Amino acid sequence: TVVKYKMVKAGFEKSSSNITSKELQNMAEDMFNAYDKVECELIYDKNKSLFRQVEKLEMDDDRAYKMASVFVNGNYIRDNIKNEKVKQLRIEDEEYNVLYSVDEYKWELVNETKEISGYKCYKAKTYYDVVNKKKTTTSKVEVVVWYSPEIPCNYGPRGFDGLPGLVLEAQPNKTFYLYATNINFNVKRKDTDIEKALKGSYITKQKYDSISNEQFLKREQFRKSLISK
């Protein structure tokens, strides 16, 4: 099965209101407007799923499109046989396959419904932690998804899965959401799809956080050295 997703902006006015520079504000607006050019796909069978961005070679030189694509944030694999999740993330041009628990998110099921692509969907929400740029404070961000038990699988876009039905819409933050535009049940998942996606070293989430923090400290030291000259 292949599910196509589109990215849609949400709440641009609010999210851009704190940007004081006109140039940066224009860049942010261009990025938000490029969201609808970003397309993703979820390929799955009963055992495994792969969520990835659909490559568009004609957009290689589009800066706004590249900025918007950052929010897809790599490939996401769920393996129900091994009972594990893998996110492919990048630091300083090096790729890592980061291992996550299949119970990464603690979902709260909400008694609300709506129809998406002809399927009755139910609302669920959860939270994840975000650390500020200075690595000094942590805040919680709410995630809202809509899943359909009419499609009985536990997959979803961008790693938002583990629910009693396919996730057809997901809003990871206040600026954008992903929604399903097409579902093709006649396409079979190939093992090569996942093998090609899994480039790089396998590491734990704790190790990835440690590497990420080390890179942050190096950049900060370099920045301070420039200021002191």
Disulfide bonds with the S-S distance in Angstrom:
none
